Amino acid sequence: MSIPAAANGRFPASNQLVFSSSDPNLMVLRTSYGVLPSHDNGTSWGYICEDALGLGVTAVEDPSIGLTANNSLIAGVSVGLNVSTDVGCNWSCQQGPLQGEPIADIAVRPDTPAGAVAITRAYVTTDAATDQTYSQVFETTDNGVTWTAIGHPIDPTVIVQTIDVAKGDPNRLYVSGTRGFGSAKTAALFVSTDKGMTWNERDLPSAQYDPTTEDSIYIGAIDPSNIDRVYIRSSGLTTGGQSRLTVVNGASTASPTFATARIFEVEAGFAGEMTGELLGLALSADGSKVYVGTKEDGLWMASTSDLKFTKKSSKVIQCLATRGNELWACSAEVSGFIAGVSLDDGATFTPKLPCLGALTGPIACAPGANEAGAACHTVQNSSQCGPAYGAFCSYYSCGIPECGTGDNEGKPPPSPPKSSSSCDVSFAGICRCGGGAVLAAAFAIAGVAVRRRRRTA
């Protein structure tokens, strides 16, 4: 039986965790099957379906999420930018210049969390030999109520992946991206010290980026005590290759230095999934420790002063995040938890979401009248998620809080139905109707990374 809502043909996986800066009990976990908010520090987790964010049944993207100072939940997807003031029930689809714009990434400012930035990634057909992109940074300073374009767009020949902001300097912006295809592809960190008015390109040397083994690059962390020190991870090619941790020092200077800190071997896997890829990357609150992890090789830690890594755990790692002295990880049921927290640098974890069966179901949400509270590209708020949750649970074992056999995340996903639309939004920021699906396929074949592998740290 084909179940359209069951992770859209992907293995269930958790891959991003964000925390509230004002409510110690609020956190939101992003997964391949929906967004899971917790209002009690991880004791219980609700469910927001992908349909509530306007994503089609064949979409393989995951939203870029963030929580602002007043606990507004921001979610950027390929059909627009959504903001919820009630943590996921009702949404506001941003209009004006952001209307319909594919969002590549968002970042909430760590020291002034009422502020956040988002960067678009729209493909524009031109008369040139290759199509170009429109990647413009937008900023909010009022918890996502209003958004304004700042600075100038990134070079249109660049495919952007991530954006990040620096603690203590509201003018500093970092963007990662690649240019070209195949063996001619290059990767770069784009740095602005004037809020996007000018961008300085810092190309990764061949010793830190090999297009024959690596695909895209992602900003994993910025040192909180030295904003010129940036940690970058790369993804391996879908056919296999390498996944690398690179540390950039002096990023805003004329002569930055690049150092490879760790390399993981990547192999092609089942149904487009890869094995061995560096998925988790986080810094301790003071920036003195760096944590990295993969599904297959577990969790590793190093002092940022020497970058000599030691293995802390063999548990599956799909994302990492720190909060104070806590290290949180996205994992899998086979490790004993989907989300868990460690107080000893990852040597042991306390399960917070032990299994899919521990989900409490769709979040409480009354239907909106006349499309009120609907996100971009949909006509209903998150009250629509009951059927999606039921379909998901008809394939995976929900409602078993003691967690049953614990093998849900190793269970092959069902195949989703074929899309009946001429414009599939499976590839974030690539597709636009009226020929956009062709572009999506072309860029996908060329190796453009989809959002689901964008930001996991």
C-alpha positions as CSV (number, residue, x, y, z in Angstrom):
1,M,0.0,0.0,0.0
2,S,1.3,3.5,-0.9
3,I,1.0,6.0,2.0
4,P,1.5,9.5,0.6
5,A,2.2,11.2,3.9
6,A,4.8,8.8,5.2
7,A,7.9,10.9,5.0
8,N,7.4,11.4,1.3
9,G,9.2,8.3,0.3
10,R,12.2,8.9,2.6
11,F,13.4,7.2,5.7
12,P,12.1,9.0,8.8
13,A,14.9,11.1,10.1
14,S,15.3,14.1,12.5
15,N,17.7,16.7,11.2
16,Q,17.5,20.1,12.9
17,L,16.7,21.3,16.4
18,V,16.1,24.9,17.5
19,F,15.5,26.4,20.9
20,S,13.6,29.4,22.3
21,S,15.8,32.2,23.7
22,S,13.0,33.2,26.1
23,D,11.2,30.0,27.1
24,P,13.5,27.2,28.4
25,N,10.7,24.7,27.8
26,L,10.2,25.4,24.1
27,M,12.1,23.7,21.3
28,V,11.2,22.6,17.8
29,L,12.6,19.5,16.0
30,R,12.6,19.3,12.2
31,T,12.2,15.9,10.7
32,S,11.7,14.3,7.2
33,Y,8.0,13.7,8.1
34,G,7.0,17.0,9.7
35,V,7.9,19.7,12.3
36,L,7.7,18.6,16.0
37,P,7.3,21.3,18.7
38,S,7.8,20.6,22.4
39,H,6.5,23.0,25.1
40,D,7.9,21.0,28.1
41,N,11.6,20.7,27.4
42,G,11.2,17.6,25.3
43,T,9.0,15.6,27.6
44,S,6.3,15.5,24.9
45,W,6.3,16.4,21.2
46,G,3.5,17.5,18.9
47,Y,3.2,17.1,15.1
48,I,2.9,19.6,12.3
49,C,2.5,18.0,8.8
50,E,4.4,19.1,5.7
51,D,1.1,19.9,4.0
52,A,0.5,22.7,6.5
53,L,3.7,24.4,5.1
54,G,2.5,24.1,1.5
55,L,4.8,21.3,0.6
56,G,3.5,18.7,-2.0
57,V,3.2,15.0,-1.3
58,T,6.4,14.3,-3.4
59,A,8.5,17.1,-1.9
60,V,11.8,15.9,-0.5
61,E,12.7,19.3,1.1
62,D,12.8,20.2,4.7
63,P,12.0,23.7,5.9
64,S,14.6,26.0,7.3
65,I,13.3,26.8,10.8
66,G,14.0,29.3,13.6
67,L,12.5,30.7,16.8
68,T,12.6,34.4,17.4
69,A,12.6,36.3,20.7
70,N,8.8,36.2,21.1
71,N,8.7,32.5,20.1
72,S,7.5,33.2,16.5
73,L,8.3,30.1,14.4
74,I,9.8,31.0,11.0
75,A,9.8,28.4,8.3
76,G,11.4,29.0,4.9
77,V,10.4,26.6,2.1
78,S,10.6,26.5,-1.7
79,V,7.2,28.2,-2.1
80,G,7.7,31.2,0.3
81,L,8.5,32.3,3.8
82,N,6.0,31.5,6.6
83,V,5.8,32.9,10.2
84,S,3.7,31.5,13.0
85,T,3.1,33.4,16.2
86,D,1.6,30.4,18.0
87,V,4.3,27.8,17.2
88,G,2.8,26.2,14.2
89,C,-1.0,26.4,14.2
90,N,-1.6,29.6,12.2
91,W,0.8,30.9,9.6
92,S,1.4,34.1,7.8
93,C,2.7,33.8,4.3
94,Q,5.0,36.8,3.6
95,Q,3.9,38.9,0.7
96,G,5.5,41.8,-1.2
97,P,9.0,41.1,-2.5
98,L,9.1,37.7,-0.7
99,Q,5.8,36.5,-2.2
100,G,6.5,33.1,-3.9
101,E,10.2,33.4,-3.4
102,P,12.0,30.1,-2.7
103,I,13.9,30.4,0.6
104,A,17.3,28.7,0.7
105,D,18.0,29.3,4.4
106,I,17.2,31.5,7.4
107,A,19.2,32.4,10.5
108,V,18.0,34.0,13.8
109,R,20.4,36.5,15.4
110,P,21.9,34.8,18.5
111,D,22.3,38.0,20.6
112,T,19.2,39.9,19.3
113,P,16.7,37.1,18.5
114,A,13.9,39.5,17.5
115,G,16.0,39.8,14.4
116,A,16.6,37.2,11.6
117,V,17.7,37.0,8.0
118,A,16.5,34.9,5.1
119,I,18.1,34.4,1.7
120,T,16.3,33.5,-1.5
121,R,17.4,31.0,-4.2
122,A,15.3,31.5,-7.3
123,Y,16.4,30.3,-10.7
124,V,16.0,32.8,-13.5
125,T,16.0,31.9,-17.2
126,T,18.3,34.1,-19.2
127,D,19.8,34.2,-22.7
128,A,23.2,33.2,-21.3
129,A,24.6,29.7,-21.7
130,T,23.6,28.8,-18.2
131,D,20.6,29.9,-16.1
132,Q,21.3,32.2,-13.2
133,T,20.0,32.6,-9.7
134,Y,18.4,35.5,-7.7
135,S,19.8,35.3,-4.1
136,Q,18.8,38.3,-2.1
137,V,19.0,38.7,1.7
138,F,16.0,39.9,3.6
139,E,15.9,41.0,7.3
140,T,13.4,41.2,10.0
141,T,13.9,43.1,13.3
142,D,10.4,42.6,14.7
143,N,10.1,38.8,15.1
144,G,9.1,38.2,11.5
145,V,6.3,40.6,11.2
146,T,8.0,42.7,8.5
147,W,10.9,41.8,6.1
148,T,13.1,44.2,4.1
149,A,15.7,43.5,1.5
150,I,19.2,44.5,2.6
151,G,22.3,45.0,0.6
152,H,22.8,43.6,-2.9
153,P,22.1,40.1,-4.2
154,I,24.8,37.5,-4.3
155,D,26.6,36.9,-7.7
156,P,23.8,35.3,-9.9
157,T,26.2,32.5,-11.1
158,V,26.3,31.2,-7.5
159,I,24.0,28.5,-6.1
160,V,23.7,29.5,-2.4
161,Q,23.1,27.0,0.3
162,T,23.3,28.6,3.8
163,I,23.4,32.0,5.5
164,D,24.5,32.8,9.0
165,V,25.0,35.8,11.3
166,A,27.6,36.7,13.8
167,K,27.1,37.4,17.5
168,G,28.0,40.9,18.4
169,D,28.1,42.4,14.9
170,P,24.8,43.1,13.2
171,N,26.6,44.0,9.9
172,R,28.4,40.7,9.5
173,L,26.8,38.2,7.1
174,Y,28.2,34.9,5.8
175,V,26.8,32.9,2.8
176,S,28.0,29.6,1.4
177,G,27.6,28.5,-2.2
178,T,29.0,26.8,-5.3
179,R,29.6,27.9,-8.8
180,G,29.7,25.7,-11.9
181,F,29.2,21.9,-12.4
182,G,31.1,18.7,-12.5
183,S,34.8,18.8,-12.1
184,A,34.8,22.6,-12.8
185,K,32.6,23.3,-9.7
186,T,34.1,25.6,-7.1
187,A,33.0,26.4,-3.6
188,A,33.2,29.7,-1.7
189,L,32.3,31.5,1.5
190,F,30.9,35.0,0.8
191,V,31.5,37.6,3.5
192,S,29.9,40.9,4.1
193,T,30.9,43.4,6.8
194,D,28.3,46.0,5.8
195,K,25.0,44.0,5.8
196,G,25.2,42.9,2.3
197,M,26.2,46.1,0.5
198,T,29.4,44.5,-0.6
199,W,30.3,40.8,-0.7
200,N,33.9,39.4,-0.6
201,E,34.3,36.0,-2.0
202,R,36.6,33.5,-0.2
203,D,37.2,30.6,-2.5
204,L,38.0,27.3,-0.8
205,P,41.4,26.0,-2.1
206,S,41.6,22.7,-3.9
207,A,43.0,21.2,-0.7
208,Q,39.7,22.0,1.1
209,Y,37.2,21.3,-1.7
210,D,37.4,18.6,-4.4
211,P,34.5,18.7,-6.8
212,T,35.1,15.0,-7.8
213,T,34.3,13.9,-4.3
214,E,32.3,16.8,-2.7
215,D,29.1,18.5,-3.6
216,S,27.9,21.5,-1.6
217,I,29.2,23.4,1.4
218,Y,27.3,24.5,4.5
219,I,28.1,27.0,7.3
220,G,28.0,24.9,10.4
221,A,29.0,27.4,13.1
222,I,30.7,30.7,13.8
223,D,33.0,31.0,16.7
224,P,31.1,33.1,19.4
225,S,34.3,34.7,20.6
226,N,36.0,35.2,17.2
227,I,33.5,35.9,14.4
228,D,36.3,35.7,11.8
229,R,36.5,31.9,12.5
230,V,33.9,29.9,10.5
231,Y,33.3,26.2,10.5
232,I,32.1,24.7,7.2
233,R,31.0,21.2,6.3
234,S,30.7,19.7,2.8
235,S,28.4,17.0,1.5
236,G,29.7,14.1,-0.5
237,L,28.4,13.4,-4.0
238,T,25.3,11.3,-4.2
239,T,27.4,8.6,-5.9
240,G,29.9,8.6,-3.0
241,G,32.9,10.7,-2.1
242,Q,34.0,12.7,1.0
243,S,32.3,14.9,3.6
244,R,34.7,17.4,5.1
245,L,35.0,19.8,8.1
246,T,36.9,22.9,7.1
247,V,37.8,25.7,9.5
248,V,38.3,29.2,8.0
249,N,40.3,31.7,10.0
250,G,40.4,35.4,9.2
251,A,37.3,35.1,7.1
252,S,36.8,38.8,6.7
253,T,40.5,39.6,6.0
254,A,42.2,39.8,2.7
255,S,44.2,36.6,3.4
256,P,42.0,34.0,5.2
257,T,43.4,30.6,6.0
258,F,41.7,27.3,5.4
259,A,42.3,24.0,7.3
260,T,40.8,20.6,6.9
261,A,39.9,19.4,10.4
262,R,38.2,16.1,9.6
263,I,37.2,14.0,6.6
264,F,34.5,11.3,6.5
265,E,34.2,8.8,3.6
266,V,30.8,8.9,1.9
267,E,29.1,6.0,0.0
268,A,26.0,6.0,-2.0
269,G,23.1,4.4,-0.2
270,F,19.5,3.1,-0.6
271,A,16.9,5.4,-2.2
272,G,19.2,8.3,-2.6
273,E,20.4,8.3,1.0
274,M,24.1,8.3,1.6
275,T,26.2,6.7,4.3
276,G,29.1,8.3,6.2
277,E,28.2,11.9,5.6
278,L,29.0,14.6,8.3
279,L,25.5,15.6,9.4
280,G,26.0,17.1,12.9
281,L,28.2,20.1,13.7
282,A,28.0,22.3,16.8
283,L,30.2,24.4,19.0
284,S,30.1,24.6,22.8
285,A,28.6,27.9,24.1
286,D,32.1,29.4,24.7
287,G,33.5,28.1,21.4
288,S,36.2,26.0,23.1
289,K,34.8,22.6,21.8
290,V,33.6,21.4,18.5
291,Y,31.3,18.4,18.0
292,V,30.8,16.5,14.8
293,G,28.9,13.4,13.9
294,T,27.6,11.0,11.3
295,K,25.1,8.2,11.2
296,E,27.7,5.5,10.8
297,D,30.7,6.8,12.7
298,G,29.1,8.3,15.7
299,L,30.0,11.4,17.7
300,W,33.4,13.1,17.9
301,M,34.7,16.0,19.9
302,A,37.8,18.2,19.7
303,S,39.2,21.3,21.4
304,T,39.0,24.1,19.0
305,S,42.6,25.0,19.9
306,D,44.1,21.9,18.4
307,L,41.2,20.2,16.5
308,K,42.4,16.7,17.6
309,F,39.2,14.6,17.6
310,T,38.3,11.8,20.0
311,K,35.3,9.6,19.6
312,K,32.7,10.1,22.3
313,S,29.9,7.8,21.2
314,S,28.9,5.3,18.5
315,K,25.3,6.5,18.4
316,V,23.7,7.6,15.2
317,I,24.1,11.4,14.7
318,Q,21.9,13.3,12.3
319,C,22.1,16.8,13.8
320,L,23.8,18.5,16.8
321,A,22.9,21.6,18.8
322,T,24.1,23.1,22.0
323,R,22.2,25.0,24.7
324,G,24.2,26.3,27.7
325,N,26.2,23.2,28.9
326,E,23.8,20.8,27.1
327,L,24.7,18.9,23.9
328,W,21.5,17.8,22.0
329,A,21.5,15.3,19.2
330,C,19.1,14.1,16.5
331,S,19.5,10.4,16.3
332,A,17.4,7.3,15.4
333,E,15.4,4.7,17.3
334,V,18.2,2.2,17.0
335,S,20.3,4.5,19.2
336,G,17.5,4.7,21.8
337,F,16.3,8.1,20.9
338,I,15.2,10.4,18.1
339,A,16.1,13.5,20.1
340,G,18.3,13.4,23.2
341,V,20.5,15.5,25.5
342,S,23.9,15.0,27.0
343,L,25.7,16.7,29.9
344,D,29.0,14.9,29.4
345,D,30.1,16.0,25.9
346,G,28.1,13.2,24.3
347,A,29.4,10.2,26.2
348,T,25.9,9.5,27.4
349,F,22.5,10.8,26.3
350,T,19.1,11.1,28.0
351,P,16.3,10.3,25.5
352,K,13.8,13.1,25.1
353,L,11.9,11.7,22.1
354,P,12.7,8.0,22.4
355,C,10.7,6.8,19.4
356,L,7.9,7.7,16.9
357,G,5.4,6.1,19.1
358,A,6.0,8.7,21.8
359,L,4.6,11.5,19.6
360,T,1.4,13.0,21.1
361,G,-0.2,13.6,17.7
362,P,-1.1,16.8,15.7
363,I,-0.9,20.0,17.7
364,A,-4.1,21.5,18.9
365,C,-5.3,23.8,16.2
366,A,-8.8,25.1,15.4
367,P,-9.6,25.5,11.7
368,G,-9.2,29.0,10.3
369,A,-12.1,30.6,8.5
370,N,-11.7,31.6,4.8
371,E,-8.1,30.4,4.6
372,A,-7.1,32.3,7.7
373,G,-3.8,31.1,9.2
374,A,-2.8,29.3,6.0
375,A,0.9,29.1,5.0
376,C,2.1,29.8,1.5
377,H,0.7,27.5,-1.2
378,T,-2.0,26.0,1.0
379,V,-5.6,27.0,2.0
380,Q,-5.8,25.7,5.6
381,N,-3.8,26.1,8.8
382,S,-2.3,23.2,10.7
383,S,-5.8,21.9,11.6
384,Q,-5.4,19.9,8.4
385,C,-2.7,17.6,9.8
386,G,-5.0,14.9,11.3
387,P,-5.3,12.8,8.1
388,A,-1.6,13.2,7.4
389,Y,-0.7,12.0,10.9
390,G,-3.1,9.1,10.5
391,A,-1.6,8.1,7.2
392,F,1.9,8.3,8.6
393,C,0.9,6.2,11.6
394,S,-0.8,3.6,9.4
395,Y,2.7,2.7,8.1
396,Y,4.9,3.5,11.1
397,S,4.1,2.5,14.7
398,C,2.7,5.6,16.4
399,G,0.9,5.6,19.7
400,I,3.2,3.1,21.4
401,P,4.9,5.3,24.0
402,E,7.0,2.4,25.3
403,C,8.5,2.4,21.8
404,G,7.8,-1.2,20.7
405,T,10.6,-2.8,18.7
406,G,12.3,0.5,18.0
407,D,12.9,-0.2,14.3
408,N,10.7,2.5,12.7
409,E,13.7,4.5,11.5
410,G,15.2,1.5,9.8
411,K,12.0,0.7,8.0
412,P,12.1,1.4,4.2
413,P,9.7,4.2,3.4
414,P,6.7,3.7,1.1
415,S,6.8,5.2,-2.3
416,P,4.9,8.4,-2.7
417,P,2.5,8.8,-5.6
418,K,3.5,10.7,-8.7
419,S,2.8,14.3,-8.7
420,S,-0.1,15.4,-10.9
421,S,1.3,19.0,-11.1
422,S,3.5,20.3,-13.9
423,C,5.5,22.1,-11.2
424,D,6.9,19.9,-8.5
425,V,8.4,21.7,-5.5
426,S,10.7,18.8,-4.5
427,F,13.9,20.8,-5.1
428,A,14.1,23.9,-2.9
429,G,14.4,27.1,-4.9
430,I,14.9,25.4,-8.3
431,C,11.4,25.0,-9.7
432,R,9.2,27.7,-11.1
433,C,6.1,26.8,-13.0
434,G,6.1,27.2,-16.8
435,G,9.2,25.2,-17.5
436,G,10.7,25.3,-14.0
437,A,10.3,21.5,-13.6
438,V,12.7,21.0,-16.5
439,L,15.2,23.3,-14.8
440,A,14.7,21.3,-11.5
441,A,15.5,18.1,-13.2
442,A,18.5,19.5,-15.0
443,F,20.0,21.0,-11.8
444,A,19.2,17.9,-9.9
445,I,21.1,15.8,-12.3
446,A,24.0,18.3,-12.2
447,G,24.3,17.7,-8.5
448,V,22.4,20.6,-6.9
449,A,21.7,19.6,-3.2
450,V,18.1,19.6,-2.1
451,R,17.1,21.3,1.1
452,R,16.8,18.1,3.1
453,R,20.6,17.9,3.3
454,R,21.1,21.7,3.7
455,R,21.4,22.5,7.4
456,T,21.5,19.7,10.0
457,A,23.8,21.3,12.6
